[in-house]
Amino acid sequence: GETPRTARPGEACEGGLRVLEALAASGLRSIRFAREVPGLGAIVASDCSPRAAALMARNVARNGVGDLVTPRLADARMLMYQSKAEREPFDVIDLDPYGSPAPFLDAAVQAVSEGGLLCVTCTDMGVMAGNSAETCYSKYGAVSLKGKFCHEMALRIILHSLDLRANCYQRFVVPLLSVSADFYVRVFVRVFTGQAKVKASASKQALVFHCLGCGSHHLQRLGRATSHGSGFKYGAATGPPVGPTCEFCHQRHQVGGPMWAEPLHDPAFVEGVLAALERSPGRFSTEPRLRGMLSVIAEELSDVPLYYTLDGLSSTIHSNTPSLLQLRYGPQNPPGEPQNSSGEPKIPSGNPRSPKAEALLPPQTPSCPPKPRSAVEPTLQASFALHEDANPSSRRRGLKRFPENPEAFWGPKARAKAGGGIAPSLQEKRERLQNKRTQRPDGAALKQFPCKRFKE
C-alpha cells in the first residue's frame, strides 16, 4: 500500500473532516481552522449577509486558504437541511450566533455526521440565567431560575434543548466539554443515532425545585431507568422530592427546567486536551487560561448537578464565612477520626448534601444570631481543621483558574442595526438613560421618553 503521509495544517486532506461554520461573518474562525488544524478535507463558511460573504471571499484569498475554505451566501438552516437531504453531513458544525442559537439547533442535529462534533455558543445569558424565564422556555423548552447556580443551569438547559431536538430524529447527544466563560456559555457535544439509547433520554433530564427562602434545591428526574436482565426498562419517575413547603425554612419552591442532569464533561476528553497542551507548550497564546480552566473542570464533581456558594450558605445561617479549604475537606472528617488523605476531597455542594448545609459551617457568632429558619437539627459533626489534601491541584500550582476580564465594559457590543447602521454603545446608553426621570424637575428632559403619565 501507499506510505501514509502526515497531515499538515493548510493542506486539504483526502477523506478529511468536513467542517461548517454556519454563521461565519468575516470568516475569521474558518480561516484559523484552515491554517491551524491538520486533517481537514473541506471547510464551508456560510453567512446570509451579502456584505459578509464578500468580506469572507477577500479574507480567504488574502490568507491563501482558498483550497480549503469555501465561502457561501446562504441561510444557515437551509444549508444544513440541504446537506441532510443530499446525504453529505458535516463532521464538525460550529454555531456561534449573536444571541440565541435556538433557530439553528433543529437543522444542526440532523446535518452533523454520526458521532460528529457540534459546537454551540449562547450569548443570551440574561435569558438563560433567569431574567426572562418565559423567553427561555420559548427558545429552549425549559424555564430558567435565578440562583447562585444560574450559569451552570444555563449549560444544562442548552444541553437539554440539544438532546430534545436530536431525540426527534432518533439521535442523542454525548457532552464532551461544557464551559461558562465571560459573557457566554459554549458546549461541545457528539451526536449519535440509536433508538434504544434515545429511550434513556427522559431519565437524563430533571426539573429543579429551588427554595425561595434558604436556597436549597432538589432535582426531580423526568424518567426512570431500571436494570432489566441484560438491558434496561424505562418508565415514568416518581416524586415529587419536596413537600408543599421547604422542610428547612418552610418557604415555597420555584420550579425550573427541565435541564440536563447528567455529567457536563467527558473526563477522558478533558484529560486528553490537557495532555495535548502539555505536548505543545507555547502553541496557543491563551495557554495559561486553557490550562487553568480545564484543570478546574477536571476537579469538578461529575455526579452532583448545580452547586452552592460559600457566601450564600454563610448568609443563610448568619455565620462567618469559612475558608474554601475548611469547607472542602471538613465534612469528610468527623472529630476523632483519622484524616483520609488517599481520596480526592470533595466540595460539599449539590442536591445530596443540601439538608446538611447548617452542619457544614462553623457555629454562628454571638453578635449575629441566626433567624429562626430551620426546624432540622444538624446530624453531621465535622472537623474543619485544615488539611493539605483539601487544596486542589490547580490552586496549588497557581493556575489561572478564574481569569478576569481584560478591560472595563469588555464583552459583546450592541447588536448591529438593520441597514448596516452602528448601534450606540452600552456606555452611551447608560449615560443617556441614567436618572432619566429625576434629573429635570420641570420635565424638559422627559420628552424623549414618552409615556402615558407624561402625556396627561
One Martini backbone bead per residue (centre of mass of N, CA, C, O) as a GRO file, in nm:
protein
  456
    1GLY     BB    1   0.102   0.032   0.003
    2GLU     BB    2   0.078   0.341   0.091
    3THR     BB    3   0.239   0.591   0.234
    4PRO     BB    4   0.181   0.761   0.497
    5ARG     BB    5   0.078   1.089   0.560
    6THR     BB    6   0.124   1.389   0.707
    7ALA     BB    7  -0.080   1.608   0.833
    8ARG     BB    8  -0.128   1.952   0.738
    9PRO     BB    9  -0.169   2.262   0.773
   10GLY     BB   10  -0.351   2.386   0.479
   11GLU     BB   11  -0.422   2.095   0.383
   12ALA     BB   12  -0.593   1.893   0.185
   13CYS     BB   13  -0.767   1.603   0.297
   14GLU     BB   14  -0.833   1.298   0.208
   15GLY     BB   15  -1.107   1.222   0.399
   16GLY     BB   16  -1.161   1.453   0.564
   17LEU     BB   17  -1.298   1.689   0.741
   18ARG     BB   18  -1.616   1.839   0.762
   19VAL     BB   19  -1.677   2.194   0.784
   20LEU     BB   20  -1.908   2.418   0.966
   21GLU     BB   21  -1.966   2.770   0.948
   22ALA     BB   22  -2.280   2.906   0.982
   23LEU     BB   23  -2.173   3.202   1.123
   24ALA     BB   24  -1.905   3.373   0.991
   25ALA     BB   25  -1.887   3.654   0.861
   26SER     BB   26  -1.547   3.702   0.816
   27GLY     BB   27  -1.403   3.400   0.856
   28LEU     BB   28  -1.191   3.364   1.085
   29ARG     BB   29  -1.235   3.074   1.195
   30SER     BB   30  -1.195   2.921   0.926
   31ILE     BB   31  -0.906   3.019   0.881
   32ARG     BB   32  -0.792   2.891   1.138
   33PHE     BB   33  -0.858   2.606   1.074
   34ALA     BB   34  -0.683   2.592   0.811
   35ARG     BB   35  -0.400   2.691   0.956
   36GLU     BB   36  -0.415   2.485   1.237
   37VAL     BB   37  -0.573   2.226   1.122
   38PRO     BB   38  -0.538   1.903   1.070
   39GLY     BB   39  -0.731   1.688   0.854
   40LEU     BB   40  -0.884   1.855   0.638
   41GLY     BB   41  -1.112   1.867   0.362
   42ALA     BB   42  -1.346   2.088   0.438
   43ILE     BB   43  -1.474   2.436   0.432
   44VAL     BB   44  -1.772   2.604   0.539
   45ALA     BB   45  -1.860   2.953   0.494
   46SER     BB   46  -2.150   3.103   0.630
   47ASP     BB   47  -2.384   3.365   0.509
   48CYS     BB   48  -2.668   3.596   0.467
   49SER     BB   49  -2.463   3.822   0.400
   50PRO     BB   50  -2.329   3.981   0.134
   51ARG     BB   51  -2.105   4.136   0.280
   52ALA     BB   52  -1.984   3.891   0.429
   53ALA     BB   53  -1.920   3.716   0.179
   54ALA     BB   54  -1.722   3.917   0.051
   55LEU     BB   55  -1.528   3.930   0.292
   56MET     BB   56  -1.454   3.632   0.296
   57ALA     BB   57  -1.327   3.613   0.016
   58ARG     BB   58  -1.094   3.809   0.077
   59ASN     BB   59  -0.975   3.662   0.328
   60VAL     BB   60  -0.915   3.391   0.194
   61ALA     BB   61  -0.721   3.502  -0.023
   62ARG     BB   62  -0.520   3.651   0.170
   63ASN     BB   63  -0.458   3.359   0.332
   64GLY     BB   64  -0.442   3.104   0.134
   65VAL     BB   65  -0.741   2.907   0.169
   66GLY     BB   66  -0.908   2.820  -0.098
   67ASP     BB   67  -0.881   2.498  -0.088
   68LEU     BB   68  -1.063   2.481   0.188
   69VAL     BB   69  -1.236   2.746   0.168
   70THR     BB   70  -1.600   2.806   0.135
   71PRO     BB   71  -1.788   3.053   0.049
   72ARG     BB   72  -2.134   3.135   0.161
   73LEU     BB   73  -2.459   3.237   0.042
   74ALA     BB   74  -2.664   3.155   0.323
   75ASP     BB   75  -2.884   2.986   0.497
   76ALA     BB   76  -2.808   2.785   0.751
   77ARG     BB   77  -3.055   2.598   0.751
   78MET     BB   78  -3.065   2.527   0.447
   79LEU     BB   79  -2.780   2.409   0.432
   80MET     BB   80  -2.829   2.176   0.635
   81TYR     BB   81  -3.076   2.046   0.502
   82GLN     BB   82  -2.931   1.986   0.235
   83SER     BB   83  -2.712   1.797   0.348
   84LYS     BB   84  -2.918   1.590   0.446
   85ALA     BB   85  -3.058   1.529   0.169
   86GLU     BB   86  -2.760   1.461   0.027
   87ARG     BB   87  -2.578   1.298   0.222
   88GLU     BB   88  -2.369   1.551   0.344
   89PRO     BB   89  -2.231   1.561   0.614
   90PHE     BB   90  -2.097   1.705   0.899
   91ASP     BB   91  -1.839   1.664   1.133
   92VAL     BB   92  -1.844   1.987   1.183
   93ILE     BB   93  -2.037   2.220   1.388
   94ASP     BB   94  -2.054   2.581   1.408
   95LEU     BB   95  -2.231   2.777   1.660
   96ASP     BB   96  -2.208   3.156   1.656
   97PRO     BB   97  -2.418   3.367   1.751
   98TYR     BB   98  -2.612   3.649   1.805
   99GLY     BB   99  -2.719   3.495   2.078
  100SER     BB  100  -2.939   3.266   1.976
  101PRO     BB  101  -2.938   2.914   1.853
  102ALA     BB  102  -3.232   2.796   1.827
  103PRO     BB  103  -3.298   2.811   1.506
  104PHE     BB  104  -3.042   2.585   1.444
  105LEU     BB  105  -3.072   2.307   1.597
  106ASP     BB  106  -3.245   2.123   1.417
  107ALA     BB  107  -3.046   2.118   1.174
  108ALA     BB  108  -2.781   2.033   1.319
  109VAL     BB  109  -2.870   1.741   1.430
  110GLN     BB  110  -2.892   1.641   1.120
  111ALA     BB  111  -2.609   1.744   0.972
  112VAL     BB  112  -2.455   1.566   1.151
  113SER     BB  113  -2.261   1.320   1.192
  114GLU     BB  114  -2.175   1.023   1.304
  115GLY     BB  115  -2.015   1.137   1.586
  116GLY     BB  116  -2.018   1.425   1.566
  117LEU     BB  117  -1.944   1.774   1.602
  118LEU     BB  118  -2.101   2.011   1.832
  119CYS     BB  119  -2.084   2.372   1.840
  120VAL     BB  120  -2.218   2.586   2.103
  121THR     BB  121  -2.332   2.928   2.136
  122CYS     BB  122  -2.434   3.148   2.414
  123THR     BB  123  -2.529   3.512   2.465
  124ASP     BB  124  -2.821   3.487   2.625
  125MET     BB  125  -2.787   3.515   2.955
  126GLY     BB  126  -3.038   3.658   3.060
  127VAL     BB  127  -3.230   3.427   2.983
  128MET     BB  128  -3.064   3.170   3.107
  129ALA     BB  129  -3.038   3.320   3.417
  130GLY     BB  130  -3.365   3.430   3.484
  131ASN     BB  131  -3.487   3.705   3.359
  132SER     BB  132  -3.648   3.518   3.118
  133ALA     BB  133  -3.827   3.246   3.147
  134GLU     BB  134  -4.029   3.256   2.904
  135THR     BB  135  -3.813   3.287   2.683
  136CYS     BB  136  -3.656   3.032   2.745
  137TYR     BB  137  -3.889   2.839   2.675
  138SER     BB  138  -3.931   2.928   2.374
  139LYS     BB  139  -3.628   2.839   2.294
  140TYR     BB  140  -3.555   2.562   2.503
  141GLY     BB  141  -3.783   2.420   2.687
  142ALA     BB  142  -3.709   2.604   2.952
  143VAL     BB  143  -3.685   2.706   3.290
  144SER     BB  144  -3.535   2.961   3.439
  145LEU     BB  145  -3.320   3.046   3.722
  146LYS     BB  146  -3.255   3.226   4.002
  147GLY     BB  147  -2.912   3.180   4.103
  148LYS     BB  148  -2.600   3.076   4.183
  149PHE     BB  149  -2.642   2.840   3.939
  150CYS     BB  150  -2.715   2.979   3.655
  151HIS     BB  151  -2.473   2.894   3.467
  152GLU     BB  152  -2.510   2.590   3.486
  153MET     BB  153  -2.805   2.587   3.396
  154ALA     BB  154  -2.748   2.691   3.112
  155LEU     BB  155  -2.594   2.444   3.020
  156ARG     BB  156  -2.830   2.238   3.079
  157ILE     BB  157  -3.036   2.367   2.885
  158ILE     BB  158  -2.884   2.331   2.613
  159LEU     BB  159  -2.854   2.024   2.639
  160HIS     BB  160  -3.154   1.963   2.649
  161SER     BB  161  -3.226   2.089   2.374
  162LEU     BB  162  -3.044   1.912   2.199
  163ASP     BB  163  -3.158   1.635   2.284
  164LEU     BB  164  -3.455   1.686   2.210
  165ARG     BB  165  -3.406   1.736   1.902
  166ALA     BB  166  -3.258   1.467   1.847
  167ASN     BB  167  -3.489   1.269   1.933
  168CYS     BB  168  -3.673   1.315   1.678
  169TYR     BB  169  -3.419   1.143   1.513
  170GLN     BB  170  -3.289   0.916   1.688
  171ARG     BB  171  -3.107   1.100   1.874
  172PHE     BB  172  -2.800   1.183   2.064
  173VAL     BB  173  -2.609   1.323   2.329
  174VAL     BB  174  -2.247   1.380   2.409
  175PRO     BB  175  -2.064   1.531   2.631
  176LEU     BB  176  -1.737   1.686   2.647
  177LEU     BB  177  -1.780   2.015   2.682
  178SER     BB  178  -1.858   2.272   2.939
  179VAL     BB  179  -1.876   2.637   2.921
  180SER     BB  180  -1.840   2.917   3.148
  181ALA     BB  181  -1.767   3.239   2.998
  182ASP     BB  182  -1.803   3.539   3.074
  183PHE     BB  183  -2.084   3.604   2.839
  184TYR     BB  184  -2.092   3.280   2.798
  185VAL     BB  185  -2.181   2.968   2.643
  186ARG     BB  186  -2.014   2.641   2.578
  187VAL     BB  187  -2.064   2.350   2.369
  188PHE     BB  188  -1.951   1.998   2.337
  189VAL     BB  189  -2.089   1.759   2.109
  190ARG     BB  190  -2.203   1.439   2.039
  191VAL     BB  191  -2.370   1.261   1.768
  192PHE     BB  192  -2.613   1.000   1.783
  193THR     BB  193  -2.756   0.683   1.684
  194GLY     BB  194  -3.040   0.537   1.876
  195GLN     BB  195  -3.323   0.408   1.997
  196ALA     BB  196  -3.237   0.285   2.270
  197LYS     BB  197  -3.089   0.543   2.381
  198VAL     BB  198  -3.331   0.742   2.364
  199LYS     BB  199  -3.497   0.616   2.601
  200ALA     BB  200  -3.291   0.752   2.823
  201SER     BB  201  -3.344   1.067   2.812
  202ALA     BB  202  -3.557   1.119   3.037
  203SER     BB  203  -3.349   1.027   3.274
  204LYS     BB  204  -3.154   1.295   3.207
  205GLN     BB  205  -3.383   1.468   3.313
  206ALA     BB  206  -3.474   1.773   3.511
  207LEU     BB  207  -3.619   1.916   3.772
  208VAL     BB  208  -3.631   2.222   3.976
  209PHE     BB  209  -3.627   2.279   4.331
  210HIS     BB  210  -3.639   2.616   4.461
  211CYS     BB  211  -3.580   2.785   4.739
  212LEU     BB  212  -3.675   3.110   4.854
  213GLY     BB  213  -3.514   3.103   5.121
  214CYS     BB  214  -3.241   2.901   5.153
  215GLY     BB  215  -3.170   2.769   4.847
  216SER     BB  216  -3.250   2.497   4.814
  217HIS     BB  217  -3.214   2.192   4.611
  218HIS     BB  218  -3.408   1.979   4.385
  219LEU     BB  219  -3.443   1.677   4.199
  220GLN     BB  220  -3.657   1.578   3.909
  221ARG     BB  221  -3.700   1.325   3.731
  222LEU     BB  222  -3.865   1.225   3.433
  223GLY     BB  223  -3.721   0.946   3.449
  224ARG     BB  224  -3.674   0.576   3.455
  225ALA     BB  225  -3.394   0.349   3.508
  226THR     BB  226  -3.393  -0.009   3.496
  227SER     BB  227  -3.288  -0.309   3.552
  228HIS     BB  228  -3.330  -0.573   3.279
  229GLY     BB  229  -3.125  -0.784   3.282
  230SER     BB  230  -2.928  -0.685   3.006
  231GLY     BB  231  -3.098  -0.426   3.048
  232PHE     BB  232  -3.355  -0.178   3.022
  233LYS     BB  233  -3.613  -0.003   3.200
  234TYR     BB  234  -3.869   0.232   3.112
  235GLY     BB  235  -4.008   0.518   3.295
  236ALA     BB  236  -4.170   0.681   3.523
  237ALA     BB  237  -4.132   0.889   3.765
  238THR     BB  238  -4.109   0.969   4.105
  239GLY     BB  239  -4.303   1.200   4.320
  240PRO     BB  240  -4.192   1.445   4.481
  241PRO     BB  241  -3.902   1.566   4.668
  242VAL     BB  242  -4.119   1.764   4.788
  243GLY     BB  243  -4.314   1.960   4.954
  244PRO     BB  244  -4.507   2.238   4.983
  245THR     BB  245  -4.259   2.294   5.171
  246CYS     BB  246  -3.983   2.360   5.324
  247GLU     BB  247  -3.812   2.166   5.565
  248PHE     BB  248  -3.627   2.416   5.678
  249CYS     BB  249  -3.814   2.712   5.618
  250HIS     BB  250  -4.116   2.705   5.493
  251GLN     BB  251  -4.094   2.764   5.201
  252ARG     BB  252  -4.119   2.805   4.878
  253HIS     BB  253  -4.112   2.681   4.541
  254GLN     BB  254  -3.935   2.670   4.256
  255VAL     BB  255  -3.980   2.585   3.904
  256GLY     BB  256  -3.748   2.423   3.689
  257GLY     BB  257  -3.716   2.349   3.362
  258PRO     BB  258  -3.573   2.132   3.202
  259MET     BB  259  -3.260   1.948   3.253
  260TRP     BB  260  -2.948   1.847   3.253
  261ALA     BB  261  -2.833   1.564   3.484
  262GLU     BB  262  -2.570   1.502   3.370
  263PRO     BB  263  -2.273   1.515   3.274
  264LEU     BB  264  -2.077   1.781   3.119
  265HIS     BB  265  -1.830   1.578   3.090
  266ASP     BB  266  -1.536   1.421   2.953
  267PRO     BB  267  -1.267   1.321   3.120
  268ALA     BB  268  -1.091   1.204   2.889
  269PHE     BB  269  -1.103   1.455   2.710
  270VAL     BB  270  -0.984   1.661   2.906
  271GLU     BB  271  -0.714   1.510   2.946
  272GLY     BB  272  -0.637   1.517   2.645
  273VAL     BB  273  -0.614   1.826   2.620
  274LEU     BB  274  -0.402   1.864   2.839
  275ALA     BB  275  -0.190   1.682   2.701
  276ALA     BB  276  -0.168   1.854   2.441
  277LEU     BB  277  -0.056   2.104   2.586
  278GLU     BB  278   0.202   1.965   2.694
  279ARG     BB  279   0.317   1.890   2.400
  280SER     BB  280   0.250   2.221   2.315
  281PRO     BB  281   0.424   2.457   2.410
  282GLY     BB  282   0.321   2.781   2.299
  283ARG     BB  283   0.093   2.756   2.076
  284PHE     BB  284  -0.089   2.924   2.273
  285SER     BB  285  -0.169   3.233   2.408
  286THR     BB  286  -0.409   3.087   2.602
  287GLU     BB  287  -0.282   2.859   2.779
  288PRO     BB  288  -0.324   2.943   3.079
  289ARG     BB  289  -0.633   2.942   3.060
  290LEU     BB  290  -0.679   2.657   2.958
  291ARG     BB  291  -0.538   2.508   3.190
  292GLY     BB  292  -0.711   2.621   3.423
  293MET     BB  293  -0.999   2.540   3.328
  294LEU     BB  294  -0.947   2.234   3.284
  295SER     BB  295  -0.857   2.173   3.574
  296VAL     BB  296  -1.121   2.252   3.712
  297ILE     BB  297  -1.299   2.054   3.556
  298ALA     BB  298  -1.143   1.791   3.653
  299GLU     BB  299  -1.235   1.866   3.973
  300GLU     BB  300  -1.515   1.807   3.944
  301LEU     BB  301  -1.833   1.704   4.018
  302SER     BB  302  -2.014   1.484   3.811
  303ASP     BB  303  -2.271   1.383   4.022
  304VAL     BB  304  -2.343   1.711   4.089
  305PRO     BB  305  -2.583   1.912   4.043
  306LEU     BB  306  -2.506   2.193   4.100
  307TYR     BB  307  -2.474   2.465   4.355
  308TYR     BB  308  -2.294   2.625   4.609
  309THR     BB  309  -2.203   2.898   4.814
  310LEU     BB  310  -2.035   3.030   5.068
  311ASP     BB  311  -2.190   3.300   5.103
  312GLY     BB  312  -2.474   3.176   5.088
  313LEU     BB  313  -2.458   2.987   5.333
  314SER     BB  314  -2.374   3.199   5.544
  315SER     BB  315  -2.621   3.386   5.508
  316THR     BB  316  -2.843   3.183   5.590
  317ILE     BB  317  -2.695   3.129   5.898
  318HIS     BB  318  -2.525   3.358   6.008
  319SER     BB  319  -2.210   3.331   5.921
  320ASN     BB  320  -1.906   3.294   5.901
  321THR     BB  321  -1.678   3.269   5.649
  322PRO     BB  322  -1.513   3.023   5.542
  323SER     BB  323  -1.284   2.851   5.404
  324LEU     BB  324  -1.241   2.649   5.139
  325LEU     BB  325  -1.064   2.436   5.281
  326GLN     BB  326  -1.253   2.369   5.513
  327LEU     BB  327  -1.505   2.281   5.337
  328ARG     BB  328  -1.370   2.068   5.149
  329TYR     BB  329  -1.278   1.860   5.405
  330GLY     BB  330  -1.445   1.852   5.674
  331PRO     BB  331  -1.709   1.662   5.617
  332GLN     BB  332  -1.512   1.391   5.606
  333ASN     BB  333  -1.409   1.472   5.923
  334PRO     BB  334  -1.467   1.359   6.201
  335PRO     BB  335  -1.413   1.377   6.512
  336GLY     BB  336  -1.151   1.138   6.588
  337GLU     BB  337  -1.084   1.088   6.297
  338PRO     BB  338  -0.908   1.008   6.041
  339GLN     BB  339  -0.751   1.130   5.784
  340ASN     BB  340  -0.824   1.132   5.438
  341SER     BB  341  -0.553   1.111   5.192
  342SER     BB  342  -0.641   0.934   4.931
  343GLY     BB  343  -0.874   1.098   4.855
  344GLU     BB  344  -1.069   1.312   4.691
  345PRO     BB  345  -1.176   1.603   4.763
  346LYS     BB  346  -1.503   1.739   4.842
  347ILE     BB  347  -1.746   1.955   4.768
  348PRO     BB  348  -2.026   2.066   4.950
  349SER     BB  349  -2.238   2.008   4.688
  350GLY     BB  350  -2.560   1.977   4.621
  351ASN     BB  351  -2.833   1.783   4.669
  352PRO     BB  352  -2.733   1.553   4.875
  353ARG     BB  353  -2.628   1.806   5.089
  354SER     BB  354  -2.848   2.022   5.163
  355PRO     BB  355  -2.945   1.941   5.465
  356LYS     BB  356  -2.624   2.007   5.572
  357ALA     BB  357  -2.551   2.311   5.570
  358GLU     BB  358  -2.522   2.373   5.875
  359ALA     BB  359  -2.301   2.148   5.950
  360LEU     BB  360  -2.071   2.274   5.743
  361LEU     BB  361  -2.063   2.511   5.946
  362PRO     BB  362  -1.976   2.713   6.159
  363PRO     BB  363  -2.060   2.868   6.415
  364GLN     BB  364  -2.218   3.124   6.532
  365THR     BB  365  -2.211   3.436   6.615
  366PRO     BB  366  -2.321   3.619   6.886
  367SER     BB  367  -2.364   3.899   6.723
  368CYS     BB  368  -2.522   3.696   6.498
  369PRO     BB  369  -2.809   3.580   6.508
  370PRO     BB  370  -3.020   3.361   6.397
  371LYS     BB  371  -3.279   3.291   6.219
  372PRO     BB  372  -3.583   3.130   6.221
  373ARG     BB  373  -3.542   2.865   5.960
  374SER     BB  374  -3.502   2.576   6.117
  375ALA     BB  375  -3.621   2.230   6.198
  376VAL     BB  376  -3.329   2.113   6.156
  377GLU     BB  377  -3.098   1.918   6.291
  378PRO     BB  378  -2.787   1.853   6.310
  379THR     BB  379  -2.595   1.537   6.219
  380LEU     BB  380  -2.314   1.654   6.140
  381GLN     BB  381  -1.980   1.603   6.232
  382ALA     BB  382  -1.710   1.837   6.192
  383SER     BB  383  -1.378   1.894   6.079
  384PHE     BB  384  -1.195   2.217   6.017
  385ALA     BB  385  -0.926   2.121   5.969
  386LEU     BB  386  -0.656   2.160   5.804
  387HIS     BB  387  -0.569   2.018   5.475
  388GLU     BB  388  -0.369   1.950   5.209
  389ASP     BB  389  -0.593   1.794   5.030
  390ALA     BB  390  -0.793   2.044   5.000
  391ASN     BB  391  -0.599   2.149   4.790
  392PRO     BB  392  -0.606   2.195   4.482
  393SER     BB  393  -0.395   2.154   4.222
  394SER     BB  394  -0.455   2.422   4.064
  395ARG     BB  395  -0.393   2.602   4.318
  396ARG     BB  396  -0.104   2.510   4.388
  397ARG     BB  397   0.002   2.593   4.083
  398GLY     BB  398  -0.124   2.879   3.998
  399LEU     BB  399  -0.359   2.885   3.816
  400LYS     BB  400  -0.589   3.022   3.582
  401ARG     BB  401  -0.905   2.974   3.687
  402PHE     BB  402  -1.034   3.295   3.708
  403PRO     BB  403  -1.041   3.507   3.481
  404GLU     BB  404  -1.032   3.830   3.396
  405ASN     BB  405  -1.114   4.098   3.250
  406PRO     BB  406  -0.918   4.307   3.048
  407GLU     BB  407  -1.166   4.519   3.060
  408ALA     BB  408  -1.383   4.750   3.053
  409PHE     BB  409  -1.669   4.661   2.894
  410TRP     BB  410  -1.628   4.363   2.832
  411GLY     BB  411  -1.781   4.238   2.533
  412PRO     BB  412  -2.066   4.254   2.392
  413LYS     BB  413  -2.205   4.436   2.165
  414ALA     BB  414  -2.417   4.590   1.994
  415ARG     BB  415  -2.647   4.539   1.780
  416ALA     BB  416  -2.693   4.559   1.465
  417LYS     BB  417  -2.841   4.744   1.239
  418ALA     BB  418  -3.049   4.785   1.004
  419GLY     BB  419  -2.841   4.870   0.724
  420GLY     BB  420  -2.552   4.909   0.897
  421GLY     BB  421  -2.576   5.042   1.150
  422ILE     BB  422  -2.472   5.192   1.456
  423ALA     BB  423  -2.494   5.114   1.766
  424PRO     BB  424  -2.498   5.203   2.069
  425SER     BB  425  -2.334   5.194   2.337
  426LEU     BB  426  -2.356   5.101   2.659
  427GLN     BB  427  -2.246   5.360   2.784
  428GLU     BB  428  -2.429   5.561   2.633
  429LYS     BB  429  -2.697   5.444   2.732
  430ARG     BB  430  -2.650   5.488   3.033
  431GLU     BB  431  -2.616   5.797   3.025
  432ARG     BB  432  -2.895   5.860   2.894
  433LEU     BB  433  -3.078   5.688   3.124
  434GLN     BB  434  -2.980   5.819   3.366
  435ASN     BB  435  -3.206   5.967   3.556
  436LYS     BB  436  -3.456   6.035   3.355
  437ARG     BB  437  -3.684   6.125   3.600
  438THR     BB  438  -3.483   6.334   3.798
  439GLN     BB  439  -3.313   6.570   3.670
  440ARG     BB  440  -3.592   6.728   3.559
  441PRO     BB  441  -3.851   6.880   3.712
  442ASP     BB  442  -3.979   7.031   3.446
  443GLY     BB  443  -3.963   6.805   3.201
  444ALA     BB  444  -3.761   6.862   2.957
  445ALA     BB  445  -3.620   6.557   2.952
  446LEU     BB  446  -3.895   6.372   2.881
  447LYS     BB  447  -3.961   6.369   2.566
  448GLN     BB  448  -3.779   6.102   2.496
  449PHE     BB  449  -3.997   5.960   2.720
  450PRO     BB  450  -4.274   5.845   2.644
  451CYS     BB  451  -4.586   5.856   2.831
  452LYS     BB  452  -4.889   5.851   2.971
  453ARG     BB  453  -4.831   6.045   3.211
  454PHE     BB  454  -4.694   6.274   3.047
  455LYS     BB  455  -4.932   6.342   2.861
  456GLU     BB  456  -5.125   6.422   3.105
   0.00000   0.00000   0.00000
